[in-house]
Amino acid sequence: MNDNSLPPARSDAEKTRPPMGSLRYDAPQELFLNLPQIAELTQQRPRPGEDALAFLGRLRSSTTPEEAVTYTAFAALPQMAVRWGYECLRLMAEHLDPMERPMMELIAAWLDHPSTAMRQRIALEALWAPSRSPSVLLGLAVAWSGGPVAPNDPMPAALHRAPRSVNSAVLSCLARSDLRARSVYLARFIDMAESLFRVY
């Protein structure tokens, strides 16, 4: 994929005002309590009374700023996390294989018009994909974002599966860039993440 021509996944409503209620919980302490799987992927822990944006900022300025990606993937509501992950991958479109374009287009379509049928179509494509590329990992996040993954499977996925997939999608795409560019991309990812925390 050699250009940035993937469509932005933004609805008309979002162009006029930012989305509200982007986060799962008011405080990062609640997130770590209710989704303990995040602690398996991060070294830093929220401090008593620390708010979500302050914790994100502390992660950003730490020696492992990639943890800000992990925190965002878990802290945001599933559809918001997928939207943010999509925009991160779109920013790095030149690092995606051309074969990833169809999956990215499906994800963009689902973000614009989310439906169970489209989510389950993406689930089928992602689960049977020959490799776990960044776009496929993001497709799995869509699949596990809520509700049954398949028409004949009434059980929803565990809550940690979608954020773990968003995290893997963004970080695996980031790893494709050279070391000099990596910190620039990461900074832009976190800049985009901050908007989720500010509108909450």
C-alpha positions in Angstrom: 0.0 0.0 0.0 1.9 3.0 -1.3 -0.3 5.9 -0.5 -2.5 7.5 2.2 -5.6 7.3 0.1 -7.6 5.2 2.5 -10.8 7.0 3.4 -10.9 8.6 6.9 -13.4 6.8 9.1 -15.4 9.8 10.2 -19.2 10.4 10.1 -20.8 13.8 9.4 -21.8 14.0 13.0 -18.2 13.7 14.1 -17.1 16.5 11.8 -19.4 19.0 13.6 -18.8 17.9 17.2 -16.5 15.4 18.9 -18.0 12.1 20.2 -18.9 12.0 23.8 -18.4 9.1 26.2 -15.3 7.7 24.6 -13.9 5.9 27.6 -15.0 2.7 29.4 -14.4 4.1 32.9 -14.0 7.5 34.6 -10.6 6.7 36.1 -7.7 4.5 35.0 -7.8 2.7 38.4 -11.3 1.4 37.5 -9.9 0.2 34.1 -7.1 -1.8 35.7 -9.6 -3.2 38.3 -12.2 -4.3 35.7 -9.9 -5.3 32.8 -6.9 -6.8 34.7 -5.4 -8.1 31.4 -4.0 -4.6 30.8 -1.6 -5.2 33.7 -0.1 -8.1 31.7 1.0 -5.7 29.0 2.1 -2.6 30.9 4.6 -1.9 33.6 3.2 1.5 34.7 0.2 1.7 37.1 -2.2 4.6 37.7 -1.6 6.5 40.9 -4.4 7.2 43.4 -6.6 10.0 42.1 -4.8 10.2 38.8 -7.2 11.0 36.0 -7.2 9.4 32.5 -5.5 12.2 30.6 -2.8 12.6 33.3 -2.1 8.9 33.2 -1.8 9.0 29.4 0.6 11.9 29.7 2.7 10.1 32.2 2.9 7.0 30.0 3.8 9.2 27.0 6.8 10.7 28.9 8.0 7.4 30.3 10.8 5.2 29.1 8.2 3.0 27.5 5.8 5.4 25.7 4.3 2.4 23.7 2.3 1.8 26.9 0.3 4.8 26.0 -0.9 2.8 22.9 -1.8 -0.1 25.1 -3.6 2.1 27.6 -5.6 3.8 24.8 -6.6 0.5 23.3 -8.0 -0.7 26.6 -9.4 2.6 28.0 -11.5 3.6 25.0 -14.9 2.0 24.3 -14.4 -0.8 21.7 -15.7 1.1 18.6 -13.8 4.2 19.6 -10.6 2.2 20.1 -11.1 0.6 16.6 -11.7 4.0 15.1 -8.5 5.3 16.7 -6.6 2.2 15.6 -7.8 2.6 12.1 -6.6 6.2 11.9 -3.2 5.1 13.3 -2.9 2.4 10.5 -4.2 4.9 7.9 -1.4 7.3 9.0 1.1 4.5 8.2 -0.6 3.4 5.0 2.7 3.2 3.1 3.8 0.5 5.6 0.7 -1.7 4.9 0.8 -4.4 2.2 -1.5 -3.7 -0.8 -3.3 -7.0 0.2 -4.4 -5.2 3.4 -6.5 -2.6 1.5 -9.7 -4.7 1.3 -9.7 -5.3 5.1 -9.1 -1.6 5.8 -12.0 -0.7 3.5 -14.3 -3.1 5.3 -13.3 -1.6 8.6 -13.9 1.9 7.4 -17.3 0.9 6.1 -18.2 -0.7 9.5 -17.1 2.4 11.4 -19.2 4.6 9.2 -22.3 2.3 9.4 -21.8 -0.3 12.1 -24.0 -3.3 11.8 -23.9 -6.8 13.1 -23.9 -8.3 9.6 -20.8 -6.2 8.6 -19.1 -7.0 11.9 -19.6 -10.7 11.3 -18.4 -10.4 7.7 -15.2 -8.8 9.0 -14.9 -11.5 11.6 -15.1 -14.2 9.0 -12.4 -12.5 6.8 -10.1 -11.9 9.7 -10.4 -15.3 11.4 -9.6 -17.0 8.1 -6.9 -14.6 7.0 -3.6 -16.4 6.1 -1.5 -14.1 8.4 -2.1 -11.7 11.3 -1.2 -8.4 9.6 -2.0 -5.1 11.3 -5.2 -4.8 9.3 -6.3 -8.3 10.1 -5.6 -7.7 13.8 -7.8 -4.6 13.6 -10.4 -6.7 11.9 -10.3 -9.1 14.8 -10.9 -6.2 17.1 -14.0 -5.3 15.1 -15.1 -9.0 15.4 -14.7 -8.9 19.2 -16.1 -5.4 19.8 -19.4 -6.6 21.0 -22.1 -9.1 20.3 -21.8 -12.6 18.8 -18.9 -13.1 16.4 -21.0 -15.5 14.2 -24.7 -15.9 13.6 -24.6 -19.4 15.1 -22.5 -18.4 18.1 -24.5 -16.5 20.7 -21.6 -15.9 23.1 -19.9 -12.5 23.0 -16.1 -12.4 23.1 -14.3 -11.7 26.4 -14.0 -7.9 27.0 -10.2 -7.9 26.8 -10.0 -9.4 23.3 -10.9 -6.3 21.3 -8.5 -4.0 23.0 -5.7 -6.5 22.9 -6.2 -6.8 19.2 -6.2 -3.0 18.7 -3.0 -2.8 20.7 -1.4 -5.5 18.6 -2.6 -3.9 15.3 -1.1 -0.5 16.2 2.2 -1.7 17.7 2.8 -4.3 14.9 2.3 -1.6 12.3 4.6 0.8 14.3 7.3 -1.9 14.3 7.3 -1.8 10.5 8.8 1.7 10.4 12.5 2.4 10.8 13.7 3.5 14.2 14.1 7.1 13.2 10.5 7.4 12.1 9.0 5.3 14.9 9.0 8.0 17.6 7.4 10.4 15.2 4.6 8.0 14.4 4.1 7.1 18.0 3.9 10.8 19.0 1.1 11.3 16.4 -0.7 8.2 17.6 -0.8 9.6 21.1 -1.8 13.0 19.9 -4.8 11.4 18.3 -5.5 9.4 21.4 -5.5 12.5 23.6 -8.7 13.7 21.8 -10.5 10.6 23.1 -9.6 11.4 26.7 -10.4 15.1 26.4 -13.9 14.7 25.1 -14.8 12.2 27.9 
